[in-house]
Amino acid sequence: MSETTKTKEQLKEEFIKNRGYWSKFWEDVLELDSNFFSTYSRFSSVPSKNNALSPKIREFIYIAIDASTTHLYLPGLKLHMENALALGATRDEIMEVLELTSVLGIHTCTMGVPILMDELRKMGRGDEVDNIEYGDHEKALKESFIKNRGYWSPFWDDMLKLSPEFFECYLDFSSVPWKSGTLEPKVKEFIYIAIDTATTHLHEEGARIHIRNALNYGATKEEIMEIFQCVSVLGMHALTEGGPMLRDLAES
C-alpha cells in the first residue's frame, strides 16, 4: 500500500509505532493534510528507526529544544517530559536537562564580548583590555572552569578579563549540573549540541565546541547525527500550532 492511499487510522498507528506516542495536535495536522502528515511521520521517525540514541535520551533532546529560551514551546515540552518519565527518566534527570538548557543566555556574552574587544582595538583602545593580566584569583577561576566543565575556549579569556566577578558567578551557575548531576558527560554535551544547533538559535561556535567535547567523551558520529535529526523537527511547530488554529477558523 502506498503512503498516499493509507487511511488516517493507519497513519496514526504507524506514527505511534515509530514515535511511541500520540497527541491531539497531530489529529489536526492529519485531518488537514494526511499526505503531508505521512511524509513528516517518515521524516521524524528516522532517529527512532536507527536508534543510535536511547529513546530516553531522544526525549531529553526534545525537552531541551522545546524548553530553550529561544523557542519555549510549552505543549511539546510537557509532552516530552511525560514521554521521558514514561521511559524511566527521573525527576532529577529532567531537572538536569533543564539546568543545562538554562545556560543559553550566556551566548549574549560569548558573542558580544569578542565584538567589544575587536571594536576597542579598531578604535585604538586595545590597551584598555590587552594590558589586563590574570592575577591569582583569575587563574584559579580558569582552573576551576576547566575542572568543572572539562574544557576551555579563548572567548572565556576575554570575559574573565573584562568581568571576573560575572565570570565567577557564571562558573558557579553553569557548573551545578556537572558537580551534582547524574547524566554522563557525553549526554550533557548532547544537550548543549541540541540547543546550540536548534533552528531558533544556530550558535555555530558553541555547537563546534560541544560537538568536539562530545567526541572526546566517546560519542559516535551516529549519535551526534541523530541529535541533528531530532532537532530538525523543530519546524513542524508551524503545523502543531497553526493546524489547530486553522481548523477552528475554517470551521467557524
N, CA and C of each residue as an Amber inpcrd file, in Angstrom:
protein
   756
   0.8490000  -1.2030000   0.0000000   0.0000000   0.0000000   0.0000000
   0.8830000   1.2510000   0.0000000   0.6030000   2.2060000  -0.8690000
   1.4060000   3.4310000  -0.9390000   1.0750000   4.3470000   0.2220000
   1.9920000   5.2890000   0.4910000   1.7660000   6.2380000   1.5790000
   0.4950000   7.0450000   1.3440000   0.2180000   7.3960000   0.0930000
  -0.9190000   8.2670000  -0.1950000  -2.2490000   7.5620000  -0.0470000
  -2.2600000   6.2230000  -0.1030000  -3.5280000   5.5020000  -0.0010000
  -3.7800000   4.9410000   1.3920000  -2.8600000   5.1090000   2.2960000
  -3.0850000   4.6530000   3.6570000  -4.1930000   5.4620000   4.3100000
  -4.9880000   4.8140000   5.1200000  -6.0450000   5.5220000   5.8270000
  -5.4330000   6.3560000   6.9470000  -6.2000000   7.2980000   7.4370000
  -5.7100000   8.1470000   8.5220000  -5.4420000   7.3330000   9.7750000
  -6.2610000   6.3180000   9.9940000  -6.0480000   5.4800000  11.1750000
  -4.7450000   4.6920000  11.0580000  -4.4310000   4.2250000   9.8660000
  -3.1660000   3.5150000   9.6520000  -1.9680000   4.4400000   9.8510000
  -2.1150000   5.6790000   9.3680000  -1.0370000   6.6480000   9.5400000
  -0.8220000   6.9610000  11.0170000  -1.9140000   7.0570000  11.7530000
  -1.8180000   7.3070000  13.1920000  -1.1250000   6.1410000  13.8900000
  -1.5110000   4.9240000  13.5600000  -0.9040000   3.7400000  14.1750000
   0.5840000   3.6500000  13.8440000   0.9210000   3.9950000  12.6310000
   2.3260000   3.9550000  12.2170000   3.1480000   4.9860000  12.9780000
   2.5740000   6.1800000  13.1650000   3.2590000   7.2290000  13.9220000
   3.5120000   6.7580000  15.3500000   2.4890000   6.2010000  15.9840000
   2.6210000   5.7360000  17.3650000   3.6680000   4.6290000  17.4600000
   3.6800000   3.7300000  16.4970000   4.6650000   2.6460000  16.4830000
   6.0850000   3.1960000  16.4010000   6.2790000   4.1900000  15.5400000
   7.6260000   4.7300000  15.3270000   8.0520000   5.7400000  16.3800000
   7.1160000   6.5920000  16.8000000   7.4760000   7.6830000  17.7100000
   7.1350000   7.3750000  19.1670000   6.2700000   6.3970000  19.4060000
   5.9750000   5.9740000  20.7650000   4.9350000   6.7730000  21.5000000
   4.2490000   7.6770000  20.8190000   3.2370000   8.4850000  21.4940000
   2.2800000   9.0730000  20.4690000   1.2290000   9.7130000  20.9810000
   0.2900000  10.4550000  20.1450000  -0.1800000  11.6650000  20.9270000
  -0.5540000  12.7180000  20.2200000  -1.0770000  13.9220000  20.8550000
  -2.1850000  14.5130000  19.9980000  -3.0860000  15.2210000  20.6430000
  -4.2420000  15.7700000  19.9420000  -3.8470000  16.6740000  18.7800000
  -2.7390000  17.4280000  18.9250000  -2.4130000  18.3560000  17.8330000
  -2.0520000  17.6190000  16.5470000  -1.6380000  16.3260000  16.6720000
  -1.3910000  15.5650000  15.4450000  -2.6950000  15.2450000  14.7220000
  -3.7820000  15.1320000  15.4740000  -5.0910000  14.8810000  14.8480000
  -5.4220000  15.9880000  13.8530000  -5.1390000  17.2130000  14.2460000
  -5.4520000  18.3540000  13.3810000  -4.6010000  18.3380000  12.1190000
  -3.3100000  18.0620000  12.2660000  -2.4240000  18.0140000  11.0990000
  -2.8420000  16.8740000  10.1730000  -3.1370000  15.7240000  10.7710000
  -3.5530000  14.5560000   9.9890000  -4.8460000  14.8380000   9.2380000
  -5.7780000  15.5150000   9.8860000  -7.0570000  15.8180000   9.2530000
  -6.9120000  16.8390000   8.1300000  -6.0410000  17.7990000   8.3110000
  -5.8700000  18.8620000   7.3220000  -5.1490000  18.3810000   6.0660000
  -4.1350000  17.5360000   6.2340000  -3.3730000  17.0680000   5.0770000
  -2.6750000  15.7620000   5.4370000  -3.3490000  14.6660000   5.1780000
  -2.8160000  13.3630000   5.5580000  -1.5420000  13.0230000   4.7930000
  -1.4110000  13.4980000   3.5570000  -0.2020000  13.2280000   2.7910000
   0.9990000  13.9290000   3.4110000   0.8060000  15.1880000   3.8010000
   1.8900000  15.9250000   4.4530000   2.2430000  15.2720000   5.7820000
   1.2120000  14.8650000   6.5400000   1.4640000  14.1980000   7.8130000
   2.2750000  12.9290000   7.6030000   1.9400000  12.1780000   6.5600000
   2.6390000  10.9270000   6.2720000   4.1190000  11.1730000   6.0060000
   4.4240000  12.2050000   5.2190000   5.8320000  12.4880000   4.9170000
   6.5720000  12.9640000   6.1570000   5.8900000  13.7520000   6.9990000
   6.5190000  14.1950000   8.2380000   6.7630000  13.0090000   9.1650000
   5.8170000  12.1130000   9.2240000   5.9560000  10.9390000  10.0810000
   7.1970000  10.1390000   9.7150000   7.4160000   9.9390000   8.4340000
   8.6000000   9.2030000   7.9880000   9.8750000   9.9880000   8.3000000
   9.8280000  11.3000000   8.0630000  10.9730000  12.1820000   8.3190000
  11.3640000  12.1660000   9.8010000  10.3820000  12.3180000  10.6720000
  10.6680000  12.4240000  12.1070000  10.9510000  11.0730000  12.7550000
  10.6520000   9.9800000  12.0510000  10.8420000   8.6450000  12.6210000
  12.2160000   8.0580000  12.3440000  13.0140000   8.7170000  11.5240000
  14.3410000   8.1770000  11.1960000  15.1720000   7.9150000  12.4560000
  15.2440000   8.8520000  13.4170000  16.0560000   8.5760000  14.6100000
  15.6070000   7.3330000  15.3740000  14.3000000   7.1600000  15.5380000
  13.8200000   6.0050000  16.3090000  14.0660000   4.6970000  15.5830000
  14.1650000   4.7370000  14.2640000  14.4550000   3.5180000  13.4960000
  15.9490000   3.1810000  13.5420000  16.7830000   4.2060000  13.5170000
  18.2300000   3.9670000  13.5730000  18.6920000   3.6650000  14.9940000
  18.0810000   4.3700000  15.9630000  18.2810000   4.0650000  17.3790000
  19.7250000   4.2100000  17.8540000  20.4460000   5.2140000  17.3500000
  21.7910000   5.4740000  17.8660000  21.7290000   5.9790000  19.3050000
  20.6930000   6.7620000  19.5940000  20.4390000   7.2380000  20.9470000
  19.3170000   6.4040000  21.5570000  19.3210000   6.2660000  22.8630000
  18.2210000   5.5590000  23.5130000  16.9620000   6.4270000  23.4430000
  15.7710000   5.8170000  23.5000000  14.5380000   6.6190000  23.4780000
  14.4990000   7.6990000  24.5570000  15.0110000   7.3830000  25.7380000
  15.0020000   8.3720000  26.8210000  15.8870000   9.5600000  26.4770000
  17.0620000   9.3140000  25.9330000  17.9580000  10.4080000  25.5660000
  17.3340000  11.2570000  24.4640000  16.6560000  10.6100000  23.5130000
  15.9720000  11.3950000  22.4640000  14.9410000  12.3190000  23.0840000
  14.2150000  11.8390000  24.0850000  13.2310000  12.7010000  24.7530000
  13.9290000  13.8490000  25.4610000  15.1080000  13.6160000  26.0130000
  15.8670000  14.7070000  26.6300000  16.2190000  15.7720000  25.5900000
  16.5550000  15.3350000  24.3770000  16.8650000  16.2810000  23.3000000
  15.6330000  17.1240000  22.9830000  14.4780000  16.4850000  22.8690000
  13.2400000  17.2160000  22.5680000  12.8810000  18.1740000  23.7090000
  13.0930000  17.7420000  24.9510000  12.8380000  18.6220000  26.1020000
  13.7220000  19.8640000  26.0140000  14.9880000  19.6530000  25.7150000
  15.9420000  20.7660000  25.6770000  15.5650000  21.8000000  24.6180000
  15.2180000  21.3420000  23.4160000  14.9320000  22.3300000  22.3660000
  13.5980000  23.0190000  22.5960000  12.6410000  22.3210000  23.2130000
  11.3530000  22.9510000  23.4900000  11.4290000  23.8980000  24.6870000
  12.3480000  23.6070000  25.6230000  12.4990000  24.4570000  26.8120000
  13.4500000  25.6260000  26.5800000  14.1960000  25.6020000  25.4790000
  15.1660000  26.6740000  25.2190000  14.4790000  28.0310000  25.1900000
  15.1500000  29.0190000  25.7440000  14.5670000  30.3530000  25.8130000
  14.3260000  30.9570000  24.4370000  15.0010000  30.4240000  23.4070000
  14.7960000  30.8960000  22.0400000  13.5650000  30.2740000  21.3920000
  12.9290000  29.3400000  22.0710000  11.7770000  28.6630000  21.4700000
  10.5790000  28.5890000  22.4190000  10.7680000  27.9820000  23.5810000
   9.7310000  27.8880000  24.6230000   8.4050000  27.3560000  24.0730000
   8.4580000  26.1620000  23.5380000   7.2560000  25.5260000  23.0100000
   6.6590000  24.6420000  24.1020000   5.7340000  25.2000000  24.8770000
   5.2490000  24.5520000  26.0940000   4.4560000  23.2690000  25.8510000
   3.6070000  23.1880000  24.8070000   2.8980000  21.9160000  24.5870000
   3.8640000  20.7550000  24.3420000   4.8900000  21.0100000  23.5400000
   5.8800000  19.9740000  23.2760000   6.7040000  19.6590000  24.5030000
   7.0300000  20.6780000  25.2900000   7.8260000  20.4850000  26.4960000
   7.1160000  19.5480000  27.4650000   5.8440000  19.7990000  27.7070000
   5.0780000  18.9470000  28.6210000   4.9810000  17.5300000  28.0830000
   4.6930000  17.4220000  26.7930000   4.5420000  16.1170000  26.1620000
   5.8210000  15.2870000  26.2900000   6.9700000  15.8990000  26.0070000
   8.2130000  15.1370000  26.0270000   8.6940000  14.8740000  27.4500000
   8.3140000  15.7120000  28.3960000   8.5660000  15.3720000  29.8000000
   7.7670000  14.1280000  30.1860000   6.4980000  14.0890000  29.7800000
   5.6660000  12.9170000  30.0620000   6.2630000  11.6650000  29.4210000
   6.7070000  11.8070000  28.1790000   7.3210000  10.6690000  27.4850000
   8.5710000  10.1790000  28.2130000   9.4090000  11.1370000  28.6320000
  10.6520000  10.7700000  29.3160000  10.3650000  10.0390000  30.6240000
   9.4110000  10.5480000  31.3830000   9.0480000   9.8910000  32.6440000
   8.5280000   8.4820000  32.3900000   7.7180000   8.3290000  31.3310000
   7.1860000   7.0090000  30.9910000   8.2900000   6.0420000  30.5830000
   9.3980000   6.5840000  30.0780000  10.5340000   5.7610000  29.6620000
  11.5220000   5.4970000  30.7970000  11.1740000   5.9690000  31.9930000
  12.0080000   5.6910000  33.1500000  12.9020000   6.8160000  33.6050000
  12.8100000   7.9800000  32.9850000  13.6110000   9.1190000  33.4350000
  13.1660000   9.5490000  34.8240000  14.0870000  10.0280000  35.6060000
  13.7490000  10.5270000  36.9380000  13.5060000  12.0280000  36.8910000
  12.8700000  12.5190000  37.9310000  12.6580000  13.9690000  38.0490000
  13.9870000  14.7030000  38.0370000  14.9840000  14.1470000  38.7210000
  16.2860000  14.8090000  38.8010000  16.9750000  14.8510000  37.4430000
  16.8280000  13.8040000  36.6470000  17.4290000  13.8050000  35.3190000
  16.8180000  14.8940000  34.4410000  15.5000000  15.0070000  34.4750000
  14.8350000  16.0300000  33.6620000  15.1910000  17.4260000  34.1650000
  15.2770000  17.5800000  35.4900000  15.6960000  18.8590000  36.0470000
  17.0990000  19.2090000  35.5690000  17.9620000  18.2090000  35.4750000
  19.3200000  18.4440000  34.9970000  19.3290000  18.8970000  33.5340000
  18.4680000  18.2940000  32.7180000  18.3450000  18.7330000  31.3250000
  17.9420000  20.1960000  31.2690000  16.9970000  20.5970000  32.1160000
  16.5560000  21.9890000  32.1440000  17.6740000  22.9140000  32.6230000
  18.4420000  22.4670000  33.5980000  19.5630000  23.2740000  34.0880000
  20.6120000  23.4620000  32.9980000  20.9140000  22.4060000  32.2780000
  21.8760000  22.5090000  31.1780000  21.3610000  23.4600000  30.1040000
  20.0680000  23.3870000  29.8510000  19.4530000  24.2300000  28.8220000
  19.4450000  25.7030000  29.2270000  19.4040000  25.9590000  30.5290000
  19.2520000  27.3300000  31.0200000  20.4700000  28.2050000  30.7770000
  21.6130000  27.6100000  30.4210000  22.8190000  28.4160000  30.2310000
  22.8200000  29.1650000  28.8950000  21.7900000  28.9490000  28.0910000
  21.7750000  29.5110000  26.7350000  21.9920000  31.0220000  26.7120000
  21.5410000  31.7000000  27.7600000  21.6570000  33.1500000  27.7940000
  23.0790000  33.6710000  27.7630000  24.0480000  32.8270000  28.1350000
  25.4340000  33.2960000  28.1690000  25.9590000  33.5800000  26.7720000
  25.2600000  33.1320000  25.7430000  25.7170000  33.4040000  24.3860000
  25.6460000  34.8920000  24.0490000  24.9040000  35.6530000  24.8330000
  24.9870000  37.1090000  24.7140000  26.4310000  37.5630000  24.9210000
  27.0900000  36.9570000  25.8890000  28.4810000  37.3290000  26.1900000
  29.4720000  36.6670000  25.2570000  29.2750000  35.3850000  24.9540000
  30.2500000  34.7160000  24.1000000  30.2470000  35.2940000  22.6890000
  29.1330000  35.9040000  22.2910000  29.1030000  36.6140000  21.0170000
  29.5180000  38.0750000  21.1850000  28.9840000  38.7280000  22.2200000
  29.1710000  40.1650000  22.3770000  30.5510000  40.5870000  22.8370000
  31.1490000  39.8290000  23.7500000  32.4490000  40.2260000  24.3040000
  33.5390000  40.2550000  23.2360000  33.6820000  39.2460000  22.3790000
  34.7060000  39.3480000  21.3280000  34.4890000  40.5410000  20.3960000
  33.2300000  40.8690000  20.1260000  32.9450000  42.0450000  19.2910000
  33.4040000  43.3140000  19.9990000  33.1000000  43.4160000  21.2930000
  33.5360000  44.5720000  22.0740000  35.0560000  44.6860000  22.0570000
  35.7330000  43.6020000  22.2630000  37.1950000  43.6220000  22.2530000
  37.7260000  44.0690000  20.8910000  37.1550000  43.5460000  19.8420000
  37.5910000  43.8750000  18.4890000  37.3850000  45.3480000  18.1760000
  36.2150000  45.8760000  18.5560000  35.9150000  47.2780000  18.2650000
  36.8060000  48.2210000  19.0710000  37.1110000  47.8600000  20.2940000
  38.0300000  48.6790000  21.0920000  39.4040000  48.7450000  20.4240000
  39.8600000  47.6300000  19.9190000  41.1630000  47.6040000  19.2480000
  41.1330000  48.4250000  17.9670000  40.0570000  48.3460000  17.2220000
  39.9420000  49.1110000  15.9870000  39.9380000  50.6170000  16.2540000
  39.4670000  51.0070000  17.4360000  39.4330000  52.4260000  17.8090000
  40.7360000  52.8730000  18.4740000  41.7070000  51.9860000  18.5320000
  42.9690000  52.3280000  19.1640000  42.9330000  52.2690000  20.6670000
  41.9450000  51.5700000  21.2090000  41.7900000  51.4880000  22.6610000
  42.0650000  50.0700000  23.1710000  42.8210000  49.3270000  22.3980000
  43.0880000  47.9480000  22.7700000  43.8250000  47.7970000  24.0800000
  44.5950000  48.8500000  24.4500000  45.3450000  48.7570000  25.6960000
  44.4220000  48.6570000  26.9100000  43.1560000  49.1010000  26.7340000
  42.2010000  49.0200000  27.8480000  41.9150000  47.5700000  28.2320000
  42.0950000  46.6580000  27.2810000  41.7920000  45.2520000  27.5560000
  43.0170000  44.3520000  27.3990000  43.9070000  44.7100000  26.4620000
  45.0460000  43.8350000  26.1960000  46.0740000  43.8550000  27.3200000
  46.0840000  44.9130000  28.0960000  47.0660000  45.0210000  29.1780000
  46.5720000  44.4230000  30.4930000  45.3300000  43.9030000  30.4680000
  44.8080000  43.2600000  31.6780000  45.5050000  41.9130000  31.8560000
  46.0610000  41.6850000  33.0220000  46.7370000  40.4220000  33.2960000
  45.9790000  39.6410000  34.3580000  46.0370000  38.3270000  34.2240000
  45.4220000  37.4710000  35.2300000  46.1940000  37.5570000  36.5400000
  45.4370000  37.7380000  37.6320000  46.0220000  37.5760000  38.9550000
  45.7780000  36.1510000  39.4300000  46.1380000  35.8720000  40.6660000
  45.9490000  34.5310000  41.2160000  44.4760000  34.1340000  41.2260000
  43.5990000  35.1030000  41.5100000  42.1670000  34.8040000  41.5680000
  41.6470000  34.3870000  40.1950000  42.0340000  35.1420000  39.1690000
  41.5800000  34.8230000  37.8140000  42.1340000  33.4710000  37.3390000
  43.3760000  33.1970000  37.6720000  43.9710000  31.9170000  37.2970000
  43.2320000  30.7650000  37.9770000  42.8440000  30.9770000  39.2230000
  42.1090000  29.9440000  39.9550000  40.7290000  29.7200000  39.3390000
  40.0970000  30.8080000  38.8810000  38.7890000  30.6710000  38.2420000
  38.8960000  29.8800000  36.9420000  39.9340000  30.1590000  36.1740000
  40.1290000  29.4240000  34.9210000  40.3460000  27.9430000  35.2030000
  41.1530000  27.6450000  36.1950000  41.4100000  26.2470000  36.5470000
  40.1300000  25.5610000  37.0220000  39.3000000  26.2960000  37.7590000
  38.0420000  25.7240000  38.2400000  37.0940000  25.4450000  37.0820000
  37.0660000  26.3520000  36.1070000  36.2050000  26.1510000  34.9420000
  36.6110000  24.8820000  34.2020000  37.9000000  24.7330000  33.9580000
  38.3950000  23.5580000  33.2300000  38.0930000  22.2850000  34.0190000
  38.2500000  22.3380000  35.3340000  37.9790000  21.1760000  36.1770000
  36.4940000  20.8210000  36.1520000  35.6310000  21.8370000  36.2600000
  34.1950000  21.5880000  36.3550000  33.5530000  21.2920000  35.0150000
  33.9740000  22.0300000  33.9880000  33.3070000  21.9350000  32.6910000
  34.0710000  21.0900000  31.6700000  35.3390000  20.8170000  31.9410000
  36.0950000  19.8990000  31.1060000  36.6990000  20.4760000  29.8500000
  36.6880000  21.8000000  29.7040000  37.2920000  22.4010000  28.5010000
  37.5450000  23.8800000  28.7600000  38.1830000  24.5240000  27.7840000
  38.3990000  25.9770000  27.8140000  38.3440000  26.4920000  26.3940000
  37.9220000  27.7290000  26.2350000  37.8740000  28.3650000  24.9180000
  38.3670000  29.8010000  25.0520000  39.0180000  30.3460000  24.0060000
  39.5770000  31.6990000  24.0910000  38.5670000  32.7730000  24.4800000
  37.2740000  32.6140000  24.0860000  36.3510000  33.6970000  24.4470000
  36.1150000  33.7860000  25.9500000  36.3960000  32.7020000  26.6790000
  36.2800000  32.8080000  28.1320000  37.3890000  33.6950000  28.6980000
  38.5480000  33.7250000  28.0360000  39.6360000  34.5940000  28.4870000
  39.1970000  36.0500000  28.4840000  38.5440000  36.4620000  27.4030000
  38.1010000  37.8550000  27.2970000  37.0580000  38.1790000  28.3540000
  36.1280000  37.2700000  28.5510000  35.0810000  37.5050000  29.5490000
  35.6650000  37.5550000  30.9540000  36.6340000  36.6920000  31.2150000
  37.2890000  36.6750000  32.5230000  38.0660000  37.9660000  32.7570000
  38.6970000  38.5120000  31.7100000  39.4340000  39.7690000  31.8400000
  38.5090000  40.9460000  32.1160000  37.3950000  41.0070000  31.3840000
  36.5120000  42.1600000  31.4780000  35.6730000  42.1740000  32.7460000
  35.2940000  40.9860000  33.2260000  34.4410000  40.9530000  34.4180000
  34.6550000  39.6620000  35.2030000  35.7080000  39.6130000  36.0090000
  35.9730000  38.4000000  36.7990000  34.8160000  38.0170000  37.7120000
  34.1410000  39.0080000  38.2710000  33.0330000  38.7220000  39.1800000
  31.8950000  38.0160000  38.4440000  31.5450000  38.5350000  37.2530000
  30.4740000  37.9260000  36.4750000  30.8840000  36.5320000  36.0180000
  32.1370000  36.3970000  35.5810000  32.6200000  35.0880000  35.1480000
  32.5220000  34.0780000  36.2880000  32.8900000  34.4910000  37.4840000
  32.8400000  33.5800000  38.6290000  31.4100000  33.1270000  38.9090000
  30.4800000  34.0700000  38.8230000  29.0720000  33.7280000  39.0500000
  28.5680000  32.7710000  37.9740000  28.9720000  33.0030000  36.7190000
  28.5630000  32.1030000  35.6430000  29.1950000  30.7260000  35.8340000
  30.4430000  30.7040000  36.2580000  31.1250000  29.4430000  36.5200000
  30.3420000  28.6160000  37.5420000  29.9540000  29.2460000  38.6410000
  29.1980000  28.5380000  39.6790000  27.8440000  28.0650000  39.1440000
  27.1780000  28.9460000  38.4070000  25.8450000  28.6670000  37.8600000
  25.8870000  27.5000000  36.8760000  26.8120000  27.5550000  35.9240000
  26.8490000  26.5410000  34.8670000  27.4390000  25.2190000  35.3340000
  28.1250000  25.2370000  36.4750000  28.7870000  24.0220000  36.9510000
  27.8840000  23.1300000  37.7940000  26.7310000  23.6440000  38.2040000
  25.8650000  22.8590000  39.1070000  25.5620000  21.4670000  38.5550000
  25.0490000  21.3560000  37.3020000  24.7620000  20.0030000  36.8150000
  25.9980000  19.1380000  36.6110000  27.1520000  19.7630000  36.4590000
  28.3890000  18.9950000  36.2930000  28.9160000  18.4870000  37.6290000
  28.5560000  19.1600000  38.6990000  29.0560000  18.7620000  40.0170000
  28.0770000  17.8590000  40.7640000  26.7730000  18.0570000  40.5240000
  25.7890000  17.2880000  41.2980000  24.8550000  16.4600000  40.4340000
  24.9710000  16.5750000  39.1210000  24.0580000  15.8650000  38.2330000
  24.4030000  14.3950000  38.0820000  23.4880000  13.6680000  37.4160000
  23.6600000  12.2230000  37.2600000  23.8660000  11.8010000  35.8030000
  23.6050000  12.6900000  34.8590000  23.7920000  12.3420000  33.4540000
  25.2820000  12.2610000  33.1400000  25.6660000  11.3100000  32.3010000
  27.0770000  11.1880000  31.9580000  27.5220000  12.3980000  31.1340000
  28.8060000  12.7570000  31.1940000  29.2920000  13.9560000  30.4920000
  28.9180000  13.9970000  29.0190000  28.9820000  12.8630000  28.3450000
  28.6330000  12.8210000  26.9290000  27.2030000  13.2930000  26.6990000
  26.2890000  12.8650000  27.5630000  24.8870000  13.2530000  27.4170000
  24.6970000  14.7350000  27.7280000  25.4350000  15.2450000  28.7060000
  25.3930000  16.6830000  28.9810000  25.7710000  17.4650000  27.7210000
  26.8280000  17.0190000  27.0670000  27.2530000  17.6900000  25.8380000
  26.1910000  17.5570000  24.7410000  25.4680000  16.4400000  24.7160000
  24.3860000  16.2750000  23.7500000  23.3380000  17.3810000  23.9170000
  23.0390000  17.7250000  25.1610000  22.0420000  18.7770000  25.4180000
  22.5490000  20.1110000  24.8760000  23.8120000  20.4200000  25.1170000
  24.3830000  21.6640000  24.5880000  24.3680000  21.6700000  23.0580000
  24.6920000  20.5380000  22.4530000  24.6680000  20.4580000  20.9920000
  23.2570000  20.7450000  20.4840000  22.2620000  20.1590000  21.1320000
  20.8710000  20.3320000  20.6970000  20.4460000  21.7970000  20.7450000
  20.7220000  22.4670000  21.8600000  20.2410000  23.8480000  21.9810000
  21.0500000  24.8110000  21.1140000  22.3140000  24.4800000  20.8550000
  23.1290000  25.3590000  20.0070000  22.7930000  25.1900000  18.5260000
  22.3920000  23.9800000  18.1180000  22.0680000  23.7520000  16.7130000
  20.5940000  23.9380000  16.4070000  19.7870000  24.2390000  17.4200000
  18.3520000  24.4470000  17.1960000  18.1270000  25.5510000  16.1610000
  17.1290000  25.3500000  15.3310000  16.8460000  26.2790000  14.2370000
  16.6420000  27.7030000  14.7220000  16.1530000  27.8500000  15.9390000
  15.8800000  29.1690000  16.5030000  17.1070000  29.8090000  17.1430000
  18.2410000  29.1120000  17.0850000  19.4390000  29.6730000  17.7130000
  20.6590000  29.6330000  16.7880000  21.0610000  28.4410000  16.3510000
  22.1580000  28.2660000  15.3900000  23.4450000  28.9740000  15.8260000
  23.9130000  28.6100000  17.0030000  25.1320000  29.1920000  17.5600000
  26.3150000  28.3160000  17.1350000  26.9430000  28.6780000  16.0260000
  27.9350000  27.8080000  15.3980000  29.1350000  27.5340000  16.2920000
  29.6710000  28.5650000  16.9220000  30.8830000  28.3630000  17.7170000
  30.6180000  27.4340000  18.8870000  29.4800000  27.6380000  19.5640000
  29.1360000  26.7530000  20.6720000  28.9060000  25.3310000  20.2090000
  28.2210000  25.1820000  19.0610000  27.9730000  23.8430000  18.5300000
  29.2820000  23.1270000  18.2500000  30.2350000  23.8320000  17.6680000
  31.5200000  23.2180000  17.3420000  32.2470000  22.7640000  18.6090000
  32.2500000  23.6190000  19.6240000  32.9150000  23.2760000  20.8860000
  32.2900000  22.0350000  21.5130000  30.9600000  21.9930000  21.5570000
  30.3020000  20.9010000  22.2630000  30.2770000  19.6060000  21.4470000
  30.3060000  19.7220000  20.1260000  30.4870000  18.5210000  19.3020000
  31.8740000  17.9290000  19.5700000  32.8770000  18.7880000  19.6140000
  34.2380000  18.3240000  19.9040000  34.3010000  17.6830000  21.2900000
  33.6800000  18.3460000  22.2750000  33.6750000  17.7920000  23.6300000
  33.0040000  16.4250000  23.6690000  31.8560000  16.3120000  22.9890000
  31.1260000  15.0390000  22.9890000  31.9710000  13.9320000  22.3590000
  32.6360000  14.2500000  21.2560000  33.5040000  13.2640000  20.6120000
  34.6340000  12.8470000  21.5530000  35.1680000  13.8100000  22.2850000
  36.2310000  13.4950000  23.2430000  35.7290000  12.6180000  24.3810000
  34.4310000  12.7150000  24.6830000  33.8380000  11.8710000  25.7250000
  33.3840000  10.5150000  25.1830000  33.6340000  10.2630000  23.9060000
  33.3220000   8.9550000  23.3540000  32.0890000   8.8740000  22.4850000
  31.4610000   9.9980000  22.1940000  30.2850000   9.9870000  21.3260000
  30.6560000   9.5250000  19.9270000  29.7240000   8.8800000  19.2640000
  29.9340000   8.4480000  17.8870000  29.3290000   9.4660000  16.9200000
  29.7630000   9.4060000  15.6820000  29.1880000  10.3060000  14.6760000
  27.7160000  10.0030000  14.4690000  27.3150000   8.7340000  14.6650000
  25.9070000   8.3670000  14.5120000  25.0520000   8.9960000  15.6090000
  25.5790000   9.0350000  16.8240000  24.8300000   9.6610000  17.9210000
  24.6380000  11.1500000  17.6580000  25.7000000  11.8140000  17.2400000
  25.6010000  13.2600000  17.0130000  24.7180000  13.5560000  15.8110000
  24.8200000  12.7430000  14.7770000  23.9400000  12.9230000  13.6210000
  22.4850000  12.7480000  14.0260000  22.2220000  11.8290000  14.9420000
  20.8430000  11.6230000  15.3950000  20.3330000  12.8160000  16.1960000
  21.2170000  13.4870000  16.9240000  20.8050000  14.7240000  17.6010000
  20.3140000  15.7330000  16.5720000  21.0860000  15.9020000  15.5060000
  20.6800000  16.8340000  14.4520000  19.3150000  16.4450000  13.8740000
  19.1120000  15.1660000  13.6780000  17.8490000  14.6940000  13.1150000
  16.6820000  15.0060000  14.0520000  16.8940000  14.7880000  15.3430000
  15.8400000  15.1010000  16.3180000  15.5260000  16.5920000  16.3290000
  16.5660000  17.4040000  16.3210000  16.3780000  18.8550000  16.3840000
  15.7270000  19.3910000  15.1100000  15.9310000  18.7050000  13.9990000
  15.4220000  19.1800000  12.7140000  13.8960000  19.1770000  12.6200000
  13.2300000  18.5390000  13.5790000  11.7550000  18.5370000  13.5390000
  11.1780000  19.8390000  14.0700000  12.0220000  20.7350000  14.5390000
  11.5440000  21.9550000  15.1880000  10.5970000  22.7570000  14.3020000
  10.8390000  22.7310000  13.0000000   9.9930000  23.4930000  12.0890000
   8.5550000  23.0250000  12.0450000   8.3050000  21.8140000  12.5060000
   6.9470000  21.2780000  12.4560000   6.0100000  21.9920000  13.4130000
   6.5550000  22.7620000  14.3200000   5.6940000  23.5020000  15.2380000
   4.8570000  24.5550000  14.5180000   5.2430000  24.8830000  13.2840000
   4.3720000  25.7330000  12.4630000   3.0240000  25.0600000  12.2610000
   3.0350000  23.7320000  12.1550000   1.8020000  22.9750000  11.9430000
   1.0980000  22.6190000  13.2460000   1.8760000  22.2450000  14.2720000
   1.2310000  21.8590000  15.5230000   0.5750000  23.0550000  16.2150000
   1.0600000  24.2670000  15.9230000   0.4040000  25.4800000  16.4200000
  -0.6090000  26.0170000  15.4160000  -0.2090000  26.0690000  14.1480000
  -1.0810000  26.6490000  13.1300000  -2.2180000  25.7460000  12.7130000
  -2.0050000  24.4200000  12.7380000  -3.0410000  23.4920000  12.3070000
  -4.3320000  23.5950000  13.1010000  -4.2770000  23.4660000  14.4320000
  -5.5000000  23.5990000  15.2300000  -6.1760000  24.9580000  15.0430000
  -5.3740000  25.9990000  14.9260000  -5.9330000  27.3360000  14.7150000
  -6.6670000  27.4130000  13.3850000  -6.0490000  26.8480000  12.3500000
  -6.6630000  26.8600000  11.0250000  -7.9780000  26.0960000  11.0230000
  -8.0010000  24.9390000  11.6570000  -9.2440000  24.1630000  11.6900000
 -10.3480000  24.9340000  12.4040000 -10.0150000  25.5490000  13.5230000
 -11.0240000  26.3340000  14.2510000 -11.5760000  27.4690000  13.3990000
 -10.6840000  28.1920000  12.7310000 -11.1200000  29.3210000  11.9160000
 -11.9170000  28.8750000  10.6980000 -11.4860000  27.8030000  10.0670000
 -12.1600000  27.3380000   8.8490000 -13.5240000  26.7440000   9.1450000
 -13.6990000  26.2180000  10.3440000 -14.9610000  25.5650000  10.7010000
 -15.9210000  26.4840000  11.4290000 -15.4600000  27.6920000  11.7630000
 -16.3370000  28.6090000  12.4970000 -17.2790000  29.3550000  11.5760000
